[in-house]
Amino acid sequence: DVCVVSSHVMKTIEQTNNVFVDVSEEQSTMSSSDIWLIPINVDGNHWILTIVFVKWKMILYLDSMSGFSETIVSRVQGFIAYHIRKSSKEDIVWSEWTLHALNDIIPQQDSSSC
C-alpha cells in the first residue's frame, strides 16, 4: 500500500523545526503502508518529493532543481522516526537505512515548470 502524506504536514514541520503535528487520520494509513510519498514545498515556490520505502528502509530524495538539503532530509527522518515509533514502539537505527538522492534526472530549466 502507498500513503500520500499531506504537503501541509511537511510544511508545518518545516516551519516548526521537527515539532510534529498530529496526523491521526493519516497515521493509520501510514502504519499499514510500505511506501510513503512525502511532497515538500520549499519556500512556497519549489517542490521536492521524498519517497519512503519502509519495508526496505530506504529514502529516495527527488528534486527537479538537482538540489539537496540536509535540513529537509533531517526533518523527513524525524518525521519517519516519530511515526514508526508511534505505531510500532520501535526506535529507528539509521545505519540500517539508505538514502538515495537522484542526481541524474533532467534538471528543471526555469522556476515554474516543476
Secondary structure, DSSP 8 states (H G I E B T S, - for coil): -EEE--HHHHHHHHHHTS-----HHHHHHHHT-SEEEEEEEETTTEEEEEEEETTTTEEEEEETT----HHHHHHHHHHHHHHHHHHH-----GGG-EEEE---S----SSS--
